[in-house]
C-alpha cells in the first residue's frame, strides 16, 4: 500500500525539479514519444522487410558478466524482425549473431 501523506508545510517539487533523465527509471514525454514515432515510421517504410528490429526501452545485453544498458531506442539491421509469439524480452547480442544495434 502506498502512503500518500506528506508534510503540508513542505513545498512539493515542480516537474522541472524532478529527475527526467536515464540516470533514473523515469522518462520524460519526449523520451517516450520520439522512439515510438521512429518505430511507427520504420514499420511503415520497411513493412515488407523482415531483417530489422527497433527496440524501445529494452535491455541490451552485450556481455553476460555485465549489466544490460537500456537505451530509449535502438535499431538493429540484419536480425529477424519477428521472433515468435512473445517477441523479444531483451536484445541479447550473442543471441542475435553479434549484430550490434545502433
Protein Blocks (a to p, Z undefined) as FASTA:
>chain_A
ZZfbdcfkbccddfklpccbfkbccdcfklmmmmmmmmmmmmmmmmmbccbccdehiacd
fbfkbccdddfbdcdehiafbgcjnopfbdcfklnoopacZZ
